[in-house]
């Protein structure tokens, strides 16, 4: 069910939501969190679709904040979707004129009651997520340095402004690599003399993995470049030779040890919906991410 409201108010949006629920046969929303997406018109389709797919695992009230025509007259348009793509609710809030500068005053009355709030900037994000007016109401604040023109600079800015609850999808993308590397190094291995992470230029996940490995292993880990896609290899120099985990195709990785048979493992690149779903599973501060950001800032 889709309801379009033009030149509306938060009160009218609440009433429309209540009517939609009654028509769908249930008075309650059943949401477990509110997900705020701050984006623009060109990016909202992909972001809302990814959030809706993640909402199948985490029924959410999705509030997409879209600022339009900042020099026009103040106006609020809303597009309400209930029961279309999942068990939650989606509200696209298009704010015109000066109203867009006060999005927090529009969003606050629409937060689902008594559930955590997560905010996601899929493209342009503030350098200080917790200092943002909308970010201040969220328990978790998700950015994506990969969407920046200068991803490493964005990570360094996030490190300076870090507050518990901040995270970045560049860190989320690194989860399968970190899990596999941790499992690899959970078995006896020769002394590591140094390491290297190879990825396409400007890949912030590679910067984070290099900082994480250096922090955890106490060795120097270089950040090198490759043709991609994404991260293509993590290797370590040892007295016995090179230990390497390589993934040239973005799907399958090969683990090689000196004197041992090669082993192939699945290591596919995940889509945005999978990344968002992972972040919605953990609402507590990520201390390892915080430590890694600080290590990256020191490097």
SVG drawing of the C-alpha trace seen along z (x, -y; Angstrom):
<svg xmlns="http://www.w3.org/2000/svg" viewBox="-9 -30 73 60">
<polyline fill="none" stroke="black" stroke-width="0.4" points="0.0,0.0 1.3,-3.4 0.0,-6.8 1.2,-10.1 0.8,-13.2 1.6,-16.7 2.4,-19.8 1.7,-17.7 2.6,-17.6 3.9,-15.0 0.4,-14.7 -1.1,-13.8 1.6,-11.3 0.8,-9.6 -2.8,-9.5 -2.1,-8.0 0.1,-5.3 -2.6,-4.4 -5.2,-4.1 -2.8,-2.0 -2.2,0.4 -5.9,0.8 -6.4,1.6 -3.6,4.2 -5.4,5.9 -3.1,5.0 -3.0,2.0 0.7,2.3 3.7,1.7 5.8,4.6 9.0,2.7 12.2,3.5 14.1,0.2 13.9,-3.0 16.3,-3.4 16.9,-7.0 18.5,-7.3 19.9,-10.7 20.3,-10.9 19.3,-12.8 16.8,-12.1 19.3,-10.5 20.5,-8.0 17.3,-7.3 16.0,-4.4 19.1,-2.2 19.4,-3.1 15.7,-2.5 15.7,0.8 18.8,2.0 17.2,1.0 14.0,2.7 15.8,5.9 17.7,5.7 14.3,5.0 13.2,8.6 15.5,9.6 15.0,6.5 11.5,5.1 12.0,1.4 10.4,-2.0 12.5,-3.4 12.6,-7.2 14.3,-8.5 15.2,-12.2 15.5,-13.8 16.3,-17.5 15.1,-19.3 15.1,-22.8 16.8,-24.4 16.1,-27.9 12.3,-27.3 9.5,-27.7 9.3,-25.3 7.2,-22.3 7.0,-18.6 5.9,-15.9 5.6,-12.3 5.4,-8.9 4.3,-6.2 4.7,-2.5 3.3,0.2 3.5,4.0 5.0,3.7 8.6,5.0 8.6,6.4 7.0,6.3 8.1,2.8 7.1,-0.7 8.9,-3.1 8.3,-6.9 10.1,-9.1 10.2,-12.6 10.9,-15.2 11.8,-18.5 11.8,-21.7 13.3,-25.1 14.6,-26.0 12.7,-23.0 15.5,-20.8 17.9,-22.5 15.8,-21.4 15.2,-17.8 15.6,-16.7 12.4,-18.5 10.5,-16.7 11.9,-13.3 11.7,-13.3 7.9,-12.9 8.0,-10.0 10.5,-7.8 8.9,-4.5 8.3,-4.5 10.6,-2.5 12.9,-1.0 16.6,-1.9 17.4,-4.4 20.0,-3.8 21.0,-6.5 22.7,-5.8 24.4,-8.2 24.8,-6.1 26.7,-8.9 27.7,-12.3 28.2,-12.1 29.2,-14.6 32.7,-14.5 31.3,-14.2 28.3,-11.9 27.5,-12.3 27.7,-16.1 25.0,-16.1 21.5,-17.1 20.0,-13.8 23.0,-11.7 22.5,-12.9 19.2,-11.0 20.7,-7.7 22.2,-4.8 24.2,-3.7 25.5,-6.0 26.6,-4.4 28.7,-6.2 30.4,-4.9 33.9,-6.3 33.9,-4.5 31.3,-7.0 33.7,-9.9 36.0,-11.4 38.8,-11.0 38.1,-7.8 41.2,-7.8 40.8,-11.4 37.2,-10.6 38.4,-7.8 40.9,-10.1 38.1,-12.7 35.9,-10.0 38.8,-8.9 39.1,-12.4 35.4,-12.7 34.7,-9.2 32.1,-8.6 30.8,-5.2 28.1,-4.1 29.9,-5.3 30.7,-2.8 31.4,-2.7 30.4,-0.3 34.1,-0.1 34.6,1.7 31.6,3.9 32.9,4.9 36.1,6.1 34.3,8.6 34.7,11.7 38.4,10.9 39.0,10.3 37.1,13.5 39.1,15.6 42.4,14.0 41.7,14.6 40.9,18.2 44.1,18.6 46.2,17.2 44.5,19.2 46.7,22.1 50.5,22.4 52.4,20.2 56.1,19.1 57.2,15.7 55.7,12.9 58.2,10.4 55.8,8.0 52.6,7.9 50.9,6.3 47.3,5.6 46.7,5.2 43.6,3.5 42.4,1.1 43.4,-2.5 41.2,-4.4 39.7,-1.3 39.1,-2.2 38.5,1.3 42.1,2.2 43.3,-0.7 41.3,0.5 42.5,4.1 46.1,3.0 45.7,0.9 43.8,3.8 46.5,6.3 49.3,4.1 47.5,3.4 46.7,7.0 50.0,8.6 52.4,5.9 54.1,5.9 54.4,3.4 51.6,4.0 52.0,2.1 49.1,0.9 49.7,1.7 47.7,1.3 46.3,3.7 43.8,3.7 41.0,4.9 38.2,5.7 38.2,4.6 40.8,6.2 42.8,8.8 45.4,10.1 46.7,10.1 50.1,11.6 52.8,12.1 56.5,12.5 58.0,15.3 61.4,16.9 59.8,20.0 58.3,17.9 55.1,16.0 51.8,16.8 49.1,15.3 45.3,15.1 44.5,14.0 41.2,13.2 41.6,12.0 38.0,12.4 36.0,11.0 34.4,14.4 36.9,17.1 40.1,16.9 43.1,19.1 45.1,19.6 48.7,20.6 51.3,21.6 54.9,22.6 55.1,26.4 51.4,26.9 48.7,27.6 46.7,24.5 43.2,24.3 40.3,22.5 37.6,20.7 34.5,18.7 35.0,14.9 32.4,13.1 31.9,9.3 28.6,8.5 25.9,6.2 24.7,3.1 21.6,4.9 23.8,7.5 26.1,4.9 23.2,2.9 21.6,6.1 24.9,6.9 25.1,3.4 21.5,3.7 22.3,6.9 24.8,5.2 23.6,2.0 26.4,1.8 29.6,-0.2 32.2,1.6 35.4,1.2 37.6,3.0 36.5,0.5 37.4,-2.4 40.8,-0.9 41.5,-0.4 40.5,-3.9 42.9,-5.3 45.6,-3.0 45.0,-4.2 45.2,-7.8 48.6,-7.2 50.0,-5.5"/>
</svg>
